[in-house]
Amino acid sequence: MTDDPTPTVPLWGVVAAIDPGRSKCGLVLADCTSGQVLDALVVAADETESQLKRWHQQTPLATLVLGNGTSSDQWKTLLQALAPVRVVDESGTTLRARSRYWELWPCRGWRRLLPQGLRVPACELDAIAALVLLEDHVGHPLRWPQPPMQGPGIRSAPAP
């Protein structure tokens, strides 16, 4: 369900999803045409716009999918100049992000015997929450390439 009923916002091509927060934001970049996640980051809130601009310079963004939580109205106003913004319902995404994390990167060895509630993800879940927002909106799961050996493919943006 979306807060913004605008039907003209495309959900194909390269799309960025944002899980907004006061201090940090989860970002995911995906090619919705191929169903593939291209990149994901957890960045300081004040770095979000510049990261989205970098992605947009590399590959023009068709759409921005924005969670309707923390200060989403301000984000929508700020980001409209970059690409069309689609505001979506983000209720429950934080909890669902934890489950989606384990779907993407299942436990191996003895850790898989632990109940899921006792498992601790190896990264912050903000980017996975952005992925959940995008997947809800496009109506199907996206593929995420296998993570490198040292851990999941989510990184924090380097400090400026």
N, CA, C and O of each residue as an XYZ file, in Angstrom:
640
protein
N       0.840     -1.187      0.000
C       0.000      0.000      0.000
C       0.879      1.242      0.000
O       1.895      1.288      0.694
N       0.502      2.225     -0.756
C       1.302      3.444     -0.826
C       0.517      4.625     -0.303
O      -0.713      4.642     -0.345
N       1.232      5.598      0.184
C       0.619      6.854      0.597
C       0.441      7.769     -0.595
O      -0.429      8.640     -0.590
N       1.261      7.576     -1.619
C       1.260      8.424     -2.795
C       0.605      7.669     -3.943
O       1.214      6.751     -4.492
N      -0.623      8.030     -4.321
C      -1.328      7.263     -5.336
C      -0.895      7.571     -6.771
O      -1.531      7.088     -7.708
N       0.147      8.343     -6.970
C       0.584      8.724     -8.302
C       0.915      7.486     -9.130
O       1.860      6.770     -8.800
N       0.152      7.212    -10.209
C       0.389      6.001    -10.983
C       1.503      6.148    -12.007
O       1.863      5.166    -12.657
N       2.060      7.344    -12.172
C       3.033      7.571    -13.229
C       4.471      7.252    -12.831
O       5.376      7.402    -13.652
N       4.703      6.818    -11.598
C       6.058      6.530    -11.151
C       6.427      5.119    -11.598
O       5.801      4.153    -11.161
N       7.441      4.982    -12.466
C       7.796      3.647    -12.963
C       8.474      2.792    -11.905
O       9.198      3.302    -11.049
N       8.236      1.498    -11.969
C       8.918      0.573    -11.076
C       9.698     -0.444    -11.897
O       9.679     -1.639    -11.601
N      10.366      0.024    -12.901
C      11.272     -0.777    -13.694
C      12.533      0.044    -13.830
O      12.554      1.219    -13.463
N      13.562     -0.547    -14.342
C      14.831      0.164    -14.432
C      15.519      0.187    -13.085
O      15.214     -0.615    -12.202
N      16.440      1.104    -12.937
C      17.213      1.207    -11.697
C      16.441      2.061    -10.697
O      16.070      3.200    -10.976
N      16.213      1.477     -9.528
C      15.410      2.105     -8.478
C      16.214      2.098     -7.183
O      16.886      1.115     -6.869
N      16.146      3.192     -6.436
C      16.752      3.255     -5.108
C      15.635      3.275     -4.079
O      14.624      3.954     -4.260
N      15.820      2.530     -3.001
C      14.864      2.530     -1.894
C      15.560      3.070     -0.658
O      16.739      2.807     -0.417
N      14.796      3.838      0.123
C      15.348      4.499      1.299
C      14.507      4.161      2.517
O      13.290      4.347      2.517
N      15.170      3.660      3.561
C      14.549      3.498      4.868
C      15.061      4.670      5.697
O      16.157      4.608      6.254
N      14.262      5.747      5.782
C      14.776      6.967      6.417
C      14.828      6.867      7.937
O      14.004      6.203      8.566
N      15.808      7.536      8.497
C      15.937      7.629      9.947
C      16.496      8.983     10.315
O      16.936      9.736      9.446
N      16.482      9.297     11.592
C      17.000     10.590     12.044
C      18.527     10.650     11.960
O      19.084     11.665     11.541
N      19.201      9.573     12.355
C      20.657      9.600     12.372
C      21.287      8.813     11.229
O      22.398      9.130     10.805
N      20.596      7.793     10.725
C      21.135      7.004      9.619
C      19.990      6.528      8.737
O      18.833      6.474      9.153
N      20.351      6.185      7.511
C      19.361      5.709      6.544
C      19.882      4.447      5.868
O      21.077      4.310      5.606
N      18.971      3.544      5.596
C      19.306      2.366      4.817
C      18.985      2.641      3.367
O      17.909      3.148      3.050
N      19.906      2.311      2.488
C      19.732      2.535      1.053
C      19.975      1.231      0.310
O      20.875      0.466      0.655
N      19.180      0.990     -0.693
C      19.424     -0.150     -1.570
C      19.199      0.317     -3.008
O      18.250      1.046     -3.298
N      20.072     -0.109     -3.881
C      19.996      0.204     -5.306
C      19.725     -1.107     -6.027
O      20.454     -2.081     -5.841
N      18.676     -1.139     -6.852
C      18.316     -2.382     -7.520
C      17.893     -2.120     -8.954
O      17.346     -1.067     -9.280
N      18.155     -3.094     -9.794
C      17.649     -3.082    -11.161
C      16.367     -3.904    -11.135
O      16.412     -5.134    -11.125
N      15.230     -3.224    -11.123
C      13.948     -3.917    -11.019
C      13.597     -4.653    -12.303
O      12.769     -5.563    -12.280
N      14.203     -4.282    -13.413
C      13.962     -4.992    -14.664
C      14.538     -6.402    -14.591
O      13.890     -7.361    -15.011
N      15.751     -6.533    -14.060
C      16.381     -7.852    -13.936
C      16.110     -8.496    -12.576
O      16.364     -9.687    -12.399
N      15.597     -7.720    -11.611
C      15.314     -8.251    -10.287
C      16.542     -8.452     -9.431
O      16.569     -9.347     -8.586
N      17.567     -7.628     -9.634
C      18.866     -7.803     -8.989
C      19.225     -6.596     -8.117
O      19.094     -5.456     -8.562
N      19.672     -6.835     -6.888
C      20.215     -5.779     -6.036
C      21.609     -5.451     -6.555
O      22.424     -6.346     -6.776
N      21.879     -4.161     -6.748
C      23.172     -3.714     -7.257
C      24.114     -3.237     -6.161
O      25.325     -3.441     -6.246
N      23.555     -2.597     -5.124
C      24.376     -2.061     -4.054
C      23.479     -1.792     -2.852
O      22.261     -1.675     -2.987
N      24.089     -1.695     -1.690
C      23.353     -1.376     -0.467
C      24.299     -0.720      0.516
O      25.473     -1.077      0.616
N      23.764      0.245      1.234
C      24.561      1.006      2.193
C      23.726      1.386      3.397
O      22.502      1.491      3.321
N      24.410      1.590      4.503
C      23.841      2.289      5.647
C      24.686      3.538      5.786
O      25.899      3.459      5.980
N      24.040      4.699      5.687
C      24.779      5.960      5.709
C      24.200      6.900      6.764
O      23.050      6.760      7.180
N      25.010      7.847      7.180
C      24.516      8.914      8.057
C      23.428      9.671      7.301
O      23.518      9.846      6.085
N      22.422     10.109      8.007
C      21.296     10.787      7.366
C      21.748     11.952      6.491
O      21.188     12.172      5.417
N      22.756     12.700      6.940
C      23.199     13.852      6.165
C      24.015     13.462      4.930
O      24.343     14.330      4.121
N      24.348     12.189      4.765
C      25.061     11.705      3.577
C      24.131     11.055      2.555
O      24.564     10.712      1.456
N      22.865     10.885      2.908
C      21.920     10.159      2.059
C      21.758     10.806      0.690
O      21.860     10.126     -0.331
N      21.512     12.088      0.659
C      21.297     12.773     -0.617
C      22.528     12.673     -1.517
O      22.393     12.409     -2.712
N      23.714     12.877     -0.969
C      24.917     12.818     -1.799
C      25.163     11.400     -2.323
O      25.638     11.243     -3.447
N      24.853     10.371     -1.539
C      25.008      8.996     -2.019
C      24.021      8.705     -3.145
O      24.383      8.081     -4.143
N      22.794      9.148     -2.993
C      21.802      8.945     -4.052
C      22.215      9.673     -5.334
O      22.005      9.166     -6.436
N      22.798     10.850     -5.185
C      23.291     11.581     -6.364
C      24.434     10.829     -7.039
O      24.505     10.786     -8.267
N      25.332     10.234     -6.244
C      26.422      9.431     -6.834
C      25.858      8.264     -7.624
O      26.290      8.008     -8.748
N      24.894      7.552     -7.047
C      24.271      6.443     -7.772
C      23.611      6.939     -9.045
O      23.723      6.313    -10.100
N      22.921      8.068     -8.939
C      22.204      8.630    -10.093
C      23.176      9.033    -11.204
O      22.847      8.901    -12.383
N      24.356      9.518    -10.852
C      25.361      9.873    -11.862
C      25.903      8.630    -12.556
O      26.202      8.670    -13.749
N      26.033      7.530    -11.824
C      26.526      6.283    -12.407
C      25.484      5.643    -13.318
O      25.801      5.225    -14.432
N      24.259      5.569    -12.853
C      23.143      4.999    -13.601
C      21.902      5.791    -13.226
O      21.489      5.764    -12.067
N      21.296      6.494    -14.171
C      20.120      7.310    -13.833
C      19.023      6.501    -13.132
O      18.659      5.407    -13.564
N      18.520      7.060    -12.063
C      17.472      6.405    -11.280
C      16.107      6.657    -11.913
O      15.760      7.796    -12.228
N      15.344      5.592    -12.095
C      13.988      5.723    -12.632
C      13.032      6.197    -11.548
O      12.107      6.965    -11.814
N      13.265      5.727    -10.312
C      12.352      6.006     -9.210
C      13.097      5.928     -7.891
O      14.106      5.233     -7.773
N      12.591      6.649     -6.900
C      13.032      6.514     -5.513
C      11.838      6.006     -4.711
O      10.761      6.601     -4.762
N      12.015      4.924     -3.979
C      10.977      4.391     -3.101
C      11.373      4.790     -1.686
O      12.464      4.454     -1.224
N      10.492      5.505     -1.000
C      10.792      6.103      0.303
C       9.805      5.618      1.344
O       8.593      5.722      1.149
N      10.311      5.090      2.448
C       9.450      4.689      3.556
C       8.774      5.899      4.174
O       9.365      6.977      4.233
N       7.547      5.732      4.632
C       6.758      6.861      5.139
C       7.025      7.183      6.598
O       6.233      7.890      7.221
N       8.111      6.687      7.156
C       8.418      6.927      8.566
C       9.075      8.266      8.806
O       8.683      9.287      8.240
N      10.070      8.240      9.647
C      10.766      9.413     10.150
C      11.049     10.458      9.075
O      11.792     10.198      8.128
N      10.467     11.611      9.221
C      10.691     12.794      8.370
C      10.592     12.517      6.865
O      11.302     13.139      6.076
N       9.724     11.596      6.467
C       9.614     11.257      5.040
C       9.130     12.434      4.197
O       9.507     12.542      3.030
N       8.312     13.311      4.753
C       7.848     14.478      3.984
C       9.020     15.374      3.587
O       9.081     15.866      2.460
N       9.951     15.582      4.527
C      11.137     16.392      4.216
C      11.992     15.709      3.172
O      12.496     16.358      2.255
N      12.164     14.371      3.306
C      12.964     13.626      2.330
C      12.333     13.705      0.945
O      13.029     13.893     -0.053
N      11.016     13.562      0.891
C      10.330     13.589     -0.408
C      10.571     14.928     -1.098
O      10.890     14.973     -2.286
N      10.417     16.001     -0.360
C      10.638     17.334     -0.917
C      12.072     17.496     -1.414
O      12.302     18.054     -2.486
N      13.017     17.015     -0.645
C      14.436     17.135     -0.977
C      14.814     16.310     -2.205
O      15.617     16.753     -3.027
N      14.243     15.119     -2.334
C      14.683     14.175     -3.362
C      13.899     14.230     -4.672
O      14.297     13.602     -5.654
N      12.798     14.969     -4.700
C      11.973     15.031     -5.915
C      12.732     15.525     -7.139
O      12.411     15.142     -8.264
N      13.731     16.369     -6.928
C      14.502     16.895     -8.053
C      15.389     15.821     -8.685
O      15.799     15.952     -9.838
N      15.684     14.764     -7.934
C      16.573     13.707     -8.412
C      15.850     12.690     -9.288
O      16.338     12.319    -10.356
N      14.686     12.244     -8.829
C      13.884     11.251     -9.546
C      12.480     11.258     -8.940
O      12.287     11.773     -7.839
N      11.497     10.690     -9.647
C      10.161     10.595     -9.045
C      10.225      9.809     -7.743
O      10.920      8.797     -7.656
N       9.499     10.277     -6.729
C       9.521      9.652     -5.404
C       8.184      8.974     -5.146
O       7.121      9.565     -5.339
N       8.256      7.739     -4.711
C       7.066      6.979     -4.349
C       7.151      6.696     -2.852
O       8.060      5.993     -2.410
N       6.221      7.232     -2.067
C       6.203      7.034     -0.620
C       5.371      5.786     -0.321
O       4.234      5.658     -0.776
N       5.964      4.862      0.459
C       5.302      3.587      0.746
C       5.218      3.340      2.248
O       5.988      3.902      3.026
N       4.287      2.505      2.635
C       4.086      2.155      4.039
C       5.269      1.330      4.536
O       5.631      0.324      3.927
N       5.868      1.762      5.646
C       7.015      1.032      6.170
C       6.728      0.349      7.502
O       7.659     -0.061      8.195
N       5.469      0.221      7.869
C       5.176     -0.416      9.162
C       5.619     -1.880      9.152
O       5.333     -2.628      8.217
N       6.316     -2.263     10.207
C       6.770     -3.631     10.382
C       8.027     -4.025      9.621
O       8.461     -5.173      9.706
N       8.622     -3.091      8.874
C       9.766     -3.474      8.041
C      11.022     -3.798      8.853
O      11.838     -4.612      8.421
N      11.185     -3.186     10.000
C      12.378     -3.465     10.793
C      12.404     -4.925     11.245
O      13.438     -5.586     11.155
N      11.286     -5.417     11.722
C      11.218     -6.817     12.137
C      11.334     -7.746     10.939
O      12.004     -8.776     11.014
N      10.694     -7.394      9.846
C      10.749     -8.231      8.651
C      12.142     -8.227      8.031
O      12.535     -9.192      7.377
N      12.885     -7.148      8.234
C      14.251     -7.076      7.699
C      15.130     -8.145      8.338
O      15.989     -8.722      7.671
N      14.928     -8.404      9.590
C      15.724     -9.435     10.274
C      15.465    -10.814      9.655
O      16.403    -11.572      9.410
N      14.209    -11.131      9.406
C      13.866    -12.408      8.760
C      14.424    -12.475      7.344
O      14.941    -13.507      6.918
N      14.314    -11.369      6.621
C      14.819    -11.339      5.235
C      16.338    -11.511      5.213
O      16.875    -12.153      4.311
N      17.018    -10.952      6.182
C      18.465    -11.119      6.294
C      18.818    -12.607      6.316
O      19.709    -13.056      5.595
N      18.096    -13.372      7.165
C      18.418    -14.799      7.295
C      17.999    -15.590      6.061
O      18.561    -16.653      5.795
N      17.017    -15.088      5.299
C      16.679    -15.727      4.018
C      17.817    -15.522      3.021
O      18.187    -16.439      2.288
N      18.363    -14.313      3.005
C      19.448    -14.000      2.070
C      20.740    -14.708      2.436
O      21.431    -15.240      1.567
N      21.066    -14.715      3.726
C      22.324    -15.289      4.196
C      22.050    -16.269      5.328
O      22.229    -15.930      6.497
N      21.612    -17.495      4.987
C      21.295    -18.470      6.042
C      22.521    -18.823      6.882
O      23.659    -18.781      6.414
N      22.250    -19.167      8.122
C      23.325    -19.604      9.014
C      23.912    -20.906      8.496
O      23.233    -21.713      7.861
N      25.160    -21.081      8.778
C      25.858    -22.311      8.410
C      26.367    -22.979      9.693
O      26.489    -22.337     10.737
N      26.651    -24.246      9.594
C      27.230    -24.970     10.715
C      26.314    -24.999     11.928
O      25.090    -25.042     11.799
N      26.923    -24.974     13.105
C      26.166    -25.080     14.358
C      25.233    -23.897     14.588
O      24.245    -24.024     15.312
N      25.530    -22.746     13.983
C      24.683    -21.555     14.201
C      23.253    -21.750     13.678
O      22.311    -21.142     14.185
N      23.106    -22.601     12.661
C      21.758    -22.808     12.123
C      20.855    -23.523     13.122
O      19.635    -23.525     12.956
N      21.441    -24.136     14.167
C      20.660    -24.806     15.200
C      20.064    -23.815     16.207
O      19.125    -24.145     16.931
N      20.613    -22.611     16.245
C      20.085    -21.584     17.147
C      18.713    -21.117     16.668
O      18.495    -20.990     15.463
N      17.787    -20.859     17.589
C      16.522    -20.248     17.183
C      16.801    -18.885     16.534
O      17.716    -18.170     16.945
N      16.016    -18.540     15.535
C      16.260    -17.302     14.790
C      16.296    -16.084     15.703
O      17.049    -15.146     15.439
N      15.503    -16.075     16.768
C      15.481    -14.946     17.687
C      16.787    -14.744     18.446
O      17.035    -13.656     18.965
N      17.625    -15.774     18.520
C      18.903    -15.667     19.215
C      20.061    -15.353     18.275
O      21.172    -15.084     18.730
N      19.815    -15.386     16.987
C      20.870    -15.095     16.013
C      21.053    -13.586     15.888
O      20.084    -12.826     15.880
N      22.300    -13.173     15.790
C      22.605    -11.749     15.651
C      23.146    -11.509     14.237
O      24.188    -12.057     13.876
N      22.452    -10.702     13.440
C      22.956    -10.404     12.096
C      24.329     -9.741     12.158
O      24.662     -9.065     13.131
N      25.110     -9.944     11.115
C      26.480     -9.431     11.065
C      26.550     -7.970     10.620
O      27.648     -7.434     10.466
N      25.424     -7.324     10.415
C      25.437     -5.929      9.962
C      24.182     -5.226     10.455
O      23.259     -5.848     10.980
N      24.177     -3.909     10.269
C      22.978     -3.141     10.568
C      21.909     -3.510      9.543
O      22.230     -3.816      8.394
N      20.648     -3.482      9.950
C      19.575     -3.957      9.087
C      18.862     -2.867      8.295
O      17.873     -3.152      7.620
N      19.335     -1.638      8.360
C      18.640     -0.537      7.690
C      18.547     -0.747      6.179
O      17.510     -0.462      5.579
N      19.614     -1.240      5.561
C      19.580     -1.470      4.110
C      18.643     -2.627      3.775
O      17.982     -2.603      2.737
N      18.579     -3.629      4.634
C      17.646     -4.738      4.412
C      16.210     -4.229      4.558
O      15.319     -4.675      3.834
N      15.979     -3.299      5.490
C      14.647     -2.700      5.621
C      14.279     -1.954      4.339
O      13.128     -2.008      3.906
N      15.238     -1.262      3.728
C      14.982     -0.593      2.448
C      14.651     -1.626      1.373
O      13.779     -1.393      0.536
N      15.337     -2.753      1.392
C      15.050     -3.829      0.444
C      13.629     -4.342      0.630
O      12.910     -4.555     -0.346
N      13.222     -4.540      1.878
C      11.861     -5.015      2.164
C      10.836     -4.017      1.628
O       9.824     -4.420      1.054
N      11.089     -2.718      1.809
C      10.187     -1.694      1.259
C      10.051     -1.853     -0.251
O       8.945     -1.839     -0.792
N      11.178     -2.005     -0.917
C      11.169     -2.127     -2.377
C      10.481     -3.412     -2.819
O       9.665     -3.396     -3.741
N      10.805     -4.519     -2.166
C      10.181     -5.792     -2.530
C       8.671     -5.754     -2.316
O       7.920     -6.282     -3.136
N       8.220     -5.142     -1.233
C       6.780     -4.986     -1.006
C       6.148     -4.214     -2.154
O       5.067     -4.552     -2.637
N       6.841     -3.181     -2.571
C       6.267     -2.300     -3.577
C       6.247     -2.930     -4.973
O       5.289     -2.735     -5.721
N       7.284     -3.676     -5.328
C       7.290     -4.315     -6.646
C       6.535     -5.641     -6.623
O       6.188     -6.175     -7.676
N       6.280     -6.171     -5.434
C       5.455     -7.367     -5.322
C       6.175     -8.690     -5.457
O       5.534     -9.731     -5.600
N       7.500     -8.670     -5.414
C       8.249     -9.924     -5.483
C       9.645     -9.718     -4.901
O      10.144     -8.593     -4.857
N      10.279    -10.816     -4.452
C      11.633    -10.685     -3.908
C      12.649    -10.389     -5.001
O      12.476    -10.777     -6.156
N      13.699     -9.704     -4.617
C      14.808     -9.404     -5.525
C      15.985    -10.313     -5.182
O      16.145    -10.733     -4.036
N      16.797    -10.607     -6.178
C      17.994    -11.422     -5.944
C      19.119    -10.528     -5.450
O      19.295     -9.401     -5.913
N      19.869    -11.055     -4.505
C      21.038    -10.356     -3.986
C      22.209    -11.305     -4.172
O      22.177    -12.418     -3.649
N      23.240    -10.902     -4.899
C      24.370    -11.809     -5.120
C      24.927    -12.311     -3.792
O      24.825    -11.645     -2.762
N      25.503    -13.476     -3.843
C      26.084    -14.026     -2.626
C      27.081    -13.035     -2.044
O      27.827    -12.389     -2.779
N      27.089    -12.917     -0.733
C      28.008    -11.971     -0.100
C      29.449    -12.444     -0.218
O      29.704    -13.636     -0.390
N      30.389    -11.511     -0.126
C      31.789    -11.913     -0.090
C      32.062    -12.749      1.156
O      31.261    -12.742      2.091
N      33.161    -13.454      1.179
C      33.475    -14.378      2.272
C      33.489    -13.699      3.649
O      33.188    -14.348      4.650
N      33.830    -12.418      3.718
C      33.951    -11.783      5.023
C      32.596    -11.359      5.597
O      32.537    -10.963      6.761
N      31.536    -11.425      4.847
C      30.232    -11.083      5.404
C      29.297    -10.553      4.351
O      29.675    -10.451      3.184
N      28.079    -10.210      4.736
C      27.065     -9.754      3.791
C      27.501     -8.526      3.006
O      28.386     -7.774      3.416
N      26.851     -8.353      1.870
C      27.200     -7.285      0.944
C      26.640     -5.932      1.324
O      26.296     -5.145      0.443
N      26.542     -5.645      2.581
C      26.073     -4.335      3.042
C      27.264     -3.630      3.667
O      27.982     -4.207      4.484
N      27.462     -2.419      3.289
C      28.594     -1.682      3.831
C      28.123     -0.353      4.372
O      27.082      0.170      3.974
N      28.881      0.164      5.256
C      28.618      1.515      5.731
C      29.447      2.447      4.865
O      30.586      2.138      4.516
N      28.880      3.562      4.529
C      29.615      4.517      3.708
C      30.817      5.022      4.483
O      30.730      5.245      5.691
N      31.932      5.204      3.802
C      33.115      5.719      4.492
C      32.860      7.132      5.005
O      32.116      7.908      4.406
N      33.480      7.433      6.098
C      33.358      8.780      6.647
C      34.026      9.774      5.694
O      35.068      9.468      5.115
N      33.429     10.973      5.527
C      34.008     11.945      4.605
C      35.364     12.446      5.067
O      35.979     13.272      4.393
